[in-house]
Amino acid sequence: MTNPLLSRWDTPFEIAPFDSISDEDFAPALEEALAAHNAQIEAIATNPDAPSFANVIEALEAPCRPMEQVLSVFYTVAGADSNPKRQELQRAFSPRLAAHYSAITANKALYARVKAVWDQREDLDLSDEQQRVLMLTHRGFVRGGAALEGANDARMQEIKGRLATLGTEFTQNLLADEREWFMELSEEDLEGLPDFAVAAARAAGKEKGVKGPVVTTSRSIITPFLKFSPRRDLREKAFQAWAARGANGGETDNRAIAAEILSLREERAKLLGYENFAAYKLETEMAKTPEAVRGLLMDVWGPAKARADQDAAVLTEMMQGDGINGDLEPWDWHYYSEKRRKIEHDLDEAELKPYLQLDRMIEASFACANRLFGLEFAPLDVPLYHPDCRAWEVTRNGEHVAVFIGDYFARGSKRSGAWCSAMRSQAKFPEKQAPVVINVCNFAKGEPALLSYDDARTLFHEFGHALHQMLSDVTYESISGTSVARDFVELPSQLYEHWLEVPEVLSEFATHAETGEAMPKEMLDKVLGAATYDMGFQTVEYVASALVDLAFHDGAAPADPMARQAEVLAEIGMPHAIIMRHATPHFAHVFSGDGYSSGYYSYMWSEVMDADAFAAFEEAGGAFDPERAKALEEHILSSGGSKDPAELYTAFRGRLPGVDALLKGRGLAAK
Ligand SMILES: [Zn+2]
């Protein structure tokens, strides 16, 4: 019998035939797929014809159908509907796939042919998109170390191996410190804690094998403790343990590891011909240079610090009202800030929820896409991987655009969080393929299913990513949809969240599950007001971390990262009662792997852009301004990675993004 993962899918819109695939099919299908892909690569590398755009770059672009089919189905079910068998397969597949792809980048014969095409690029008469794909392909090989020879090549391999080991050690040390520490609480120590926090503390005690409740460094336990416990001495003790993760001396101390990682990264960047690691890392981003990143962060820092200082004064006064003199300390901030929040923005989640029905919020996200881009959504009855999944055919003017799958409910077999992935990406080469896009969320089930406001934002966020995939209109798959720079990829998703806040959208779709009435205006105002609460604090703790990350990688690697961290914080005037969101010894974004090293700024970068981009609609006359919607689709949503992101943004906006709209949105603009 043929393996259903390898045969051509004769289904509506070539959606994977989930009902005929079993877990036993994955391993043999992957073997065949790897062999097929290796054969494809080998044929390109050893082609006796002179290297050309068609026989090298396009040949690499041509999808390896067996690989795409196996991996798209496997990753979908491994993330959204796992089981022990699938977990075992995942453990087996990950190293094989990592080795497979790094062997392609290290293939010298293949690189020689890519370089030959790159060297004749001026004479090839390529379209803009073809030039871009050629540049990205060549750059990918060079950045992977394909151009290095002899001793340099060997040293690069050594560095990569050592960095992988250090990253794993960093993570494991952090986990060990987090597991190690706990603080036992007596019954009186539970005073002021809400029921859910008490229950969590008791459950944690059981897990630690002690009689009573405990505080641990798990975010879901320590954060409510710092918010609600009136015991200043206990808050201090818990806070100090939290802040010291990774810096407790002994075997699990991460400080020397951080220093070695930074030094190896610098060496690696220099081997590849870059001035420092930040220059290497930012080359592929919209920001491009450390100066651009620092400029943006500092534009936000000033107003954020000013707001945090004002807030600190208010909180200090509240603390003194409790008879405590002296400075507001970091272990006081959450406690007094929560007290203040209750006074100024009390929002009853239980009252809000009936207005946010999942089905109506899905309708709202579709209705906005209809008004903005003319998309229509019709339910599609096809077998999927779980009975909770739903599918729609997406059309425009009667023509097929995409298939959209929504998998909204939490279950034990799904990993946490929310994400968007494409089971098939849009492309026109070598033949036209329409996208199949999935949004996966973790909402609670119910009759009807009701969302929190954060859930509703998540739904719009992931749908924004889906639009980026569905409206993609490029030739080559490697630059399709969300295949863009890291600091650009969150623009469509974060931007789409703004339509949830449009009053006419909420008044039409946020209707009470029982009475059908629209959400009252006062409630809407409260929801929006709560969203900007304590933004001074949040912005300061975040921007400080981003600036330290940048300082570590821009210039010579510091021999003593802790000293460099202290220097940076002193330079920017870090407020006394706020610490970095992630201090160096537990800054996993930066040290557990390369993903966000010299890139922690990108969350803020995207937020600056989404605020600025939505302001473009408001300036033009409203959230549904047709000209702006057209420009958004033409220059951003349909373009994927076919052009430099700064060029795409400028084409949409007429200029690069500025921070004004973000400061306004976060409530940090001068009043
Ligand atoms: Zn996102």
Residues whose N, C-alpha, C, O or C-beta is under 5 A from the ligand:
A	BS01	ZN	S493
